[in-house]
Every structure is written in C-alpha cells, then in structure tokens.
Amino acid sequence: MAKAKDRVTVKKIEAIIKPFKLDEVKEALHEVGVSGITVTEAKGFGRQKGHTELYRGAEYVVDFLPKVKLEVVVPDAQAQAVVEAIAGAAHTGRIGDGKIFVSDILSALRIRTGEQDDAAI
C-alpha cells in the first residue's frame, strides 16, 4: 500500500438535482470522462420548503419534493470538471436546482480485483 504522501487523492462528488435533469447530467458527465455513477431516488427540501397542491378539492402540503442523488468518485484532478459539468447540466435558474458536495475519500477498493484508490475507480 502506498504511503499517504504518495497517494493520489480521490474525491466523492454528491449532487442533489431535479429528476428531469438526470439525462442531461448523465450526458455531461460522460463528456468529461466519468465512467460510472450511482443514482438514488430521493425526497427532500431546501429553501423552497415544499409547496401546496390541490387534490379532489382539498389542499395539502407536499413537504418533501422528488429529487435525484448522484454519487461519483473521481481522481482529484477530474473533480472540478465534474462539478462544472453537473452544475451546468442541472441548472434551470429556478429555486430547487439542487446542491453539489465534494468530499475526500480516504480509500477505495474494487472488490473483484483488489485494486485500490484511483485504480479502483
């Protein structure tokens, strides 16, 4: 195993986006060389705090709005391009466009081959 100072830094990028933007974001990630993503259906709210809807004449509050959570693990050198690709493709200019979080990954392991860190992604 490499020493910490010799190790290539790996980043995890998590993005919460509007569901209808998923295909555009996926294509943008493909264009910047991302080879794999994890997508999870999610519900949540930020500053928009949900909204009110009318169903059979009765109003009700939708607190948690449908969202999609993307997770991508990339070498540090690729992280900024990935963030820019997601932000550009997910942007609508309206409230609820989402958030992007970047964090360091201490270690990664490909179970099948035993490859570690940047070789595992």
Number of C-alpha atoms within 10 A of each C-alpha: 7 9 6 9 7 8 13 14 17 22 21 17 22 21 22 24 25 19 15 11 17 19 12 15 21 19 14 21 22 15 12 13 12 19 12 14 15 10 16 11 11 16 13 14 16 13 7 10 13 16 12 10 11 9 8 5 7 7 10 11 11 13 14 14 16 15 23 20 20 21 18 21 26 24 17 16 12 15 19 14 16 23 18 15 20 27 19 13 18 25 16 13 7 7 10 20 17 19 14 16 11 16 11 13 16 11 12 16 14 13 9 7 8 11 13 15 21 19 12 16 17
